[in-house]
Amino acid sequence: MKKVLVAIWLFVCAGTLWAQSAAQQGDKLTPAQQGIARAQAVIDKNAKDYEGYNALALALARRARETSDPSYYAQGQQALQKSFAISPGNYDGERIAVWLLLGNHEFAAALEKATALNKRAPDDVMVWGFLTDSNVELGNYGDAEKAAQWMLNLRAGNLPALTRAAYLRELFGDPDGALELMQMALDSTPPSEVEDRAWVTTQMAHLKLAEGKTTQAEESLQQALALFPGYHYALGNLAKVRMQQKRYDEAVVLLQKRYEDAPHAENLYDLAVALQKAGKSTEAAKAFAEFERKSLAETFKADNSNHELILYYADYARNPAKALEVARREYACRHDVFTLDCYAWALHVNGQDVEARKQLDAALAVGIQDAKMFRHASQIAMKAGDEAAATKYSKLAAELDGGTTTVASAR
């Protein structure tokens, strides 16, 4: 699951602003499409209404999550520019600008802008949410935890705070607590907000799968797909279930569908891995080659697939020098646990195991329970001659994989 918290920032906010039943607007439209239509109607009525452009920008950002199409972020930015042309520096527009920065993975810029907004309005719950999001993605977990707690202090039980607190609990090694908070969020989400409900249900499935509970995870994912047919997040996680079940051909079908709908480099990487597992070596090689081309084209952008590119060079292309080159570039921008893991693995395949162990120890110290990280930790410890640690991490990985150590964890 790519960058989970990036999706969290939009959760429920748009629905809260424009909650209205699908029956009133036409049940063939998604919640985001309904929001776009409503905002456009406001603009058509009064082209000088800057709030209409704000609403349009937010709805377009929400549509980006529904479809995994980043072009909606660019359209949202265009709408926001019109809002600022009418009312320069309006506060709601500035808030939405942070959302768009997060959606485009401009985490450092989002943190700077959110910090400034927090000084203007220290009791704005959602600005604290932006501070949570950007700090998590940058690896500033202490600051993220403080910001999330402020959200709950200001308004206990609010939905944006629940989803953020859940993700932090997952990172801190409390998947049961995370699942409890996600259930609370689901219980509080209006039935009309079908994509929000599908997103939360998918996150609950991710948590179950991360603990090796494949049957429960699959049940949740089927519920998510019933709520929002063809949902790209649910398809990706259902493919992970199939991979864990060693039903590789079925995983390939699911990942091909997701890639057709959301043709991102990281999605192609997952498809290539599944093709290889399914014994389709020729198709896998072709997919890996195309992945490398697409990933390199975006490697210097904020919204990139560098984590997957590092693993590709380390594990499939057998090019350790390139793996470390990309890892160092990403490490210069952020120190979240997933970047630390990739950096450690790149160091390992280059024979730099002392530094590799240091970086991976820093990631695991956060508390995260991740099978792939444990497998990496086991191999790095073994190379360093620490058989006790290698055995410990191997057992932890096996427990999370439902008794096996052959399938990477969800991320």
Buried (B, 14 or more C-beta within 10 A) or exposed (E): BBBBBBBBBBBBBBBBBBBBEBEEBEEEEBBBBBBBBBBBEBBEEEEEBBBBBBBBBBBBBBBBBBBBBBEBBEBBBEBBEBBBEBBEEBBBBBBBBBBBBBBBBBBBBBBBBBEEBBEEBEEBBBBBBBBBBBBBBBBBBEBBBBBBBBBBEBEEEBBBBBBBBBBBBBBBBBBEBBBBBBBBBBEEBBEBBBBBBBBBBBBBBBBBBBBBBBEBBBBBBBBBBEBBEEBBBBBBBBBBBBBBBEBBEBBBBBBBBBBEBBEBBBBBBBBBBBBBBBEBEEBBBEBBEBBBEBBBEBBEEBBBBBBBBBBBBBEBBEBBEBBBBBBEBBBEBBBBBBBBBBBBBBBBBBEBBEEBBBBBBBBBEBBBBBBBBBBBBBBBBBBBEBEEBBEBBBEBBBBBBBEEBEBBBBB
